[in-house]
């Protein structure tokens, strides 16, 4: 016999008639787990009902586990007879009830009480041994050294063909100090191209700054290539002076490099300031 599950606990007084009926059906005192399974109650109420039944039926003391003592007999000892019937063995329902007791009220598990899963407990988390080693940069420097020598000589030679040469930047202050302005071409154009290329491929700036660095880096590299082509063609032709179109274009290169460098610096500065404001 079973009772309907109610959202409110059933008092012990209402459960006693059902427990007495269960005693009548079984012919003996039920176990605690059997009361829990049939009446759908918890262990505390089952113990209280067993105490009430024990008071009403003193001859049938509760035996919750359904065990009895068995002594070993020898061949000479006579078999003892009992007037009262032996208690039946626990049924499958008793075993299931002992394994899975039904509590009165089940409290839901709160989400905040559950243990958080930490990253250290994750077996798939990468360890220090699995961290890849950075790629060496020194081979690139070795490859860039001969290119630097060739580019430097080409820009200096083109600057001499287009009017760049020795100047005295501090007249009246240091008359002996002189500088060849032709070196401004390789320093300005190629250095900016390398830096803009680094900003473009770094991925550490927003889209606006990356786009500007991308196109200005590609443009500087293209100008450098055209400058090298022009110098070597004029050198092979034995020319001592460059045509006026090439001279005009080369004369504008320092100004163009200054404008692109200042623009890229402002974009990067605005990006850093914007990140600090967001923090």
NORVENPE-V630986 format. One record per residue. N is the residue number from 1. PHI is phi as a letter, one per 30 degrees, with the letter a starting at -180 (999 if undefined). D_CENTER is the distance of its C-alpha to the mean C-alpha in Angstrom with 2 decimals. Layout:
n | phi | d_center
N | PHI | D_CENTER
N | PHI | D_CENTER
//
This chain:
n | phi | d_center
1 | 999 | 54.37
2 | b | 51.22
3 | c | 50.73
4 | d | 48.65
5 | d | 45.36
6 | c | 45.76
7 | d | 43.30
8 | c | 45.59
9 | d | 46.67
10 | d | 50.14
11 | d | 52.68
12 | d | 54.28
13 | d | 57.70
14 | d | 56.66
15 | d | 55.16
16 | d | 58.30
17 | e | 60.42
18 | d | 57.78
19 | d | 57.54
20 | d | 61.37
21 | d | 61.38
22 | d | 58.84
23 | d | 61.15
24 | d | 64.05
25 | d | 62.22
26 | d | 61.05
27 | i | 64.24
28 | a | 62.43
29 | d | 59.99
30 | d | 56.42
31 | d | 53.56
32 | d | 50.86
33 | d | 48.18
34 | d | 50.65
35 | d | 51.20
36 | d | 47.48
37 | d | 47.11
38 | d | 50.26
39 | c | 50.12
40 | h | 46.32
41 | b | 46.29
42 | c | 44.53
43 | d | 45.82
44 | d | 47.44
45 | d | 49.57
46 | d | 50.47
47 | d | 51.85
48 | d | 53.86
49 | d | 55.38
50 | d | 56.26
51 | d | 58.06
52 | d | 60.00
53 | d | 60.96
54 | d | 62.00
55 | d | 64.29
56 | d | 65.80
57 | b | 66.19
58 | d | 66.84
59 | d | 68.00
60 | c | 64.66
61 | d | 62.28
62 | d | 58.65
63 | b | 57.13
64 | e | 53.40
65 | c | 52.49
66 | i | 55.67
67 | c | 56.75
68 | b | 60.29
69 | d | 61.78
70 | b | 63.37
71 | c | 65.73
72 | d | 66.88
73 | c | 70.46
74 | c | 72.95
75 | d | 75.45
76 | d | 78.32
77 | d | 76.72
78 | d | 77.64
79 | d | 75.01
80 | d | 74.55
81 | c | 74.74
82 | b | 73.04
83 | d | 74.49
84 | c | 71.17
85 | d | 68.73
86 | d | 65.64
87 | d | 62.32
88 | d | 60.43
89 | d | 57.36
90 | d | 54.03
91 | d | 53.09
92 | d | 49.82
93 | d | 49.14
94 | d | 49.49
95 | d | 47.04
96 | d | 44.44
97 | d | 45.07
98 | d | 44.62
99 | d | 41.29
100 | b | 39.92
101 | d | 41.55
102 | c | 41.29
103 | d | 40.49
104 | d | 42.11
105 | b | 39.04
106 | c | 35.44
107 | d | 33.08
108 | d | 29.80
109 | d | 26.65
110 | d | 24.89
111 | d | 21.21
112 | d | 20.95
113 | d | 22.70
114 | d | 20.25
115 | d | 18.24
116 | d | 14.57
117 | d | 12.22
118 | d | 10.88
119 | d | 8.33
120 | d | 11.67
121 | d | 13.07
122 | d | 10.79
123 | d | 13.22
124 | d | 11.15
125 | d | 8.96
126 | d | 10.68
127 | c | 13.53
128 | d | 15.72
129 | d | 18.23
130 | d | 16.08
131 | d | 15.36
132 | d | 17.76
133 | d | 20.67
134 | d | 21.49
135 | d | 24.37
136 | d | 27.70
137 | c | 29.27
138 | d | 32.83
139 | d | 33.98
140 | d | 33.37
141 | d | 35.49
142 | d | 38.16
143 | d | 38.25
144 | d | 38.41
145 | d | 41.38
146 | d | 44.08
147 | d | 42.72
148 | d | 42.93
149 | d | 46.56
150 | d | 47.56
151 | d | 45.91
152 | d | 47.41
153 | d | 50.89
154 | d | 50.65
155 | d | 49.70
156 | d | 52.32
157 | d | 54.95
158 | d | 54.11
159 | d | 54.29
160 | d | 57.76
161 | d | 58.91
162 | c | 57.78
163 | j | 59.35
164 | d | 56.74
165 | a | 58.40
166 | d | 59.50
167 | b | 59.52
168 | c | 60.30
169 | d | 57.63
170 | b | 59.46
171 | d | 63.14
172 | i | 65.37
173 | c | 62.67
174 | b | 61.88
175 | d | 64.20
176 | d | 63.34
177 | d | 59.59
178 | b | 58.89
179 | b | 55.81
180 | c | 55.46
181 | d | 53.60
182 | d | 52.74
183 | d | 49.76
184 | d | 48.10
185 | d | 47.40
186 | d | 45.16
187 | d | 43.46
188 | d | 42.75
189 | d | 41.94
190 | d | 40.06
191 | d | 38.12
192 | d | 36.93
193 | d | 36.00
194 | d | 33.85
195 | d | 32.12
196 | d | 31.54
197 | d | 30.13
198 | d | 27.61
199 | d | 26.60
200 | d | 26.34
201 | d | 24.13
202 | d | 21.88
203 | i | 19.76
204 | c | 19.72
205 | b | 22.31
206 | d | 22.59
207 | d | 24.47
208 | d | 27.88
209 | d | 27.86
210 | d | 26.43
211 | d | 29.16
212 | d | 31.85
213 | d | 30.76
214 | d | 30.66
215 | d | 34.18
216 | d | 35.72
217 | d | 34.46
218 | d | 35.84
219 | d | 39.02
220 | d | 39.54
221 | d | 39.17
222 | d | 41.62
223 | d | 44.08
224 | d | 43.86
225 | d | 44.66
226 | d | 47.56
227 | d | 48.89
228 | d | 48.98
229 | d | 50.74
230 | d | 53.28
231 | d | 54.13
232 | d | 54.67
233 | d | 56.76
234 | d | 58.95
235 | d | 59.23
236 | d | 60.33
237 | d | 62.82
238 | i | 64.33
239 | d | 63.65
240 | c | 64.00
241 | b | 62.75
242 | d | 59.97
243 | d | 60.82
244 | d | 60.40
245 | d | 57.45
246 | d | 55.44
247 | d | 56.65
248 | d | 55.53
249 | d | 52.06
250 | d | 51.58
251 | d | 52.91
252 | d | 50.21
253 | d | 47.31
254 | e | 46.98
255 | d | 46.96
256 | d | 44.34
257 | d | 42.07
258 | d | 42.53
259 | d | 41.63
260 | d | 38.47
261 | d | 37.29
262 | d | 37.98
263 | d | 36.25
264 | d | 33.05
265 | d | 33.12
266 | d | 33.59
267 | d | 30.68
268 | d | 28.30
269 | d | 29.84
270 | d | 29.48
271 | d | 25.77
272 | d | 25.23
273 | d | 27.45
274 | d | 25.65
275 | d | 22.27
276 | d | 24.14
277 | d | 25.74
278 | d | 22.54
279 | d | 21.22
//
